Amino acid sequence: MVAQYIIRMLDECDGNAEIKRNELANDLGCVPSQINYVITSRFTPEQGYIVESRRGGGGYIRITRVTTDRRVAIMHIVNSIGGSISLSAASTILDNMVLQQMISDHDRLLIMSALSDKAYAAVPQELRDPLRAAVMKNMLMTLVVLQN
């Protein structure tokens, strides 16, 4: 609910939103720490956002949606994945890529199928996340090449 509210604000304000954490928490009926959690987990540079904050009585949190070329954005995500990724982290990244229209929902479903624990049933548990990262990077790189 918090993320949806912030995304609506970003859509209405051309990709820039300035919020007061306590006011937003009051408006949405939650605690300010929930606002912090959503911002730090859903509005990251890897997901295409810049977050600035100023503390104090007149403090604010400014969120800016970064618009870049799709290929550049996908390459940034590939570079941020690292050597290992959990299924839930991969799912979150792909969901955000769909929201930002970097990939289609069809592409997301195909990639998630290739990353699923069911696909890695014969792979030892300790090797699944590193394998998942390699497969995800390879599939995203293929999408970059196909976009040319």
N, C-alpha and C positions, 0 to 999 in steps of 0.2 A: 504494500500500500504506500509506503514512504517512497520507494523507488518510482512507482507509477506517478505519484504526485510531483516529484522532482522532474521526471521526464516530461510531464505536461507543462511544467513551468519552462523548461528548456525549449520545448516546441513553440510555446506562446511568445517567448522572448528572444527568438532568433539564435538559440543555442547558448544563451548566457542567463544564468539565474543567480541571484543573490538572496540568500536566506539567513534568517536569524534562527539559530538552532532551537532556542527555548520557545519562540513563537510558533515555529513549525510543529514542535512536539505538542504544544497546547492545542493547536488547530487539529492535529491528527489524533489526539488522545493517547499519546505514548510518552515514554520518558526520553529525555535528550540523548542518553547513551544509545538508544535504538537508532536515532538519526545518525550519530557518529558511525555506528556499525554499518548501516546501509551505505553511507557515503564512502567509507574506506573499503568496502567489499564490492560495491557495484559501480563506482564512479572513479575508476583507476585510469592511469595513462594507457595501460594495455587495452582498456576498453574504450579508449578514445575521449577521455575527459582530463581536464586540468582542474585541480581543486586548490583554491587558496583560502586561507582563513586568517582572521584577525580576532584575537581574544580581547576580553574586557567588556565593559558595559555596553559599548556601541559595536561590539564584535559582530562579525558576519562570516558566512561561508559562501564563497563565490565559486560556482561550477560553470565551466565553459566546455562545450562540446567542440572537439577538434575535428574539423572536416579536412580530410586528406584524400588523395587518390586511393582507390580501393586496393590496388596492388601494393602500394606503400604501406597501407594500414595492415594488410594481411602479412606482409613481410615482417612488420614490427611485432605482430603476434607470434609468428613463427620463431623469431629471435628471443621472445620473452618466455617461451615454453620451457626451455632448459632440457635436462637429460631425463626427466621423469615427470609424469603427470597422472593424477588420479582421475578416475572416471567422472567424478562429480565436478572437478575443476575443468576438465575438458568440456563437459556438458554446459557449464556456466559460460565459458568462452564462446562456444558455438551459439548458444542462445543469444548472447550479446551481439555476435556477428550478424545474426539474422535481424535483430532489432535495429542495428545500424545499417542494414541492407548491404552488407559486404558479401553475404552468401544467401542463397535461397533456403527455404525450409527443406526443400528436397535434398539439397546438398548436405544440410545439417543432419538429416535422417540417415543418409548414406554413410557419412563420416561416423556418426554415433554407432551405426551397425558394425563398422570396422573396428571401433574402439571398445566394444562391449565385452564384459567379462565372459559372456557366452562364446564370443569369437576366440577368446584366449583360454578356454577350458583346459586345453592340454598343456598350457604354459604354467610353470611353477609361479605361485603367488608373488614371490619376490622379484620376478622378472616382468610382471605384467605392466607396471607403471612405466618403466623405461621403454618397453616395447610400444606401449600406447603413445608415448611422446614421439618416438621415431615415426610411427605410422601417421599420427596426426600432422606432424610437420611435413611429411612427404605428400599427404593428401592436400594440404593447404598450398604447398608449393605447386602442385599440379593445377590447382585452381588458378593460381597466378599466371602460369604458363598458358592455360586455356583462354584467359582473358585477353591475350594479345591478338 
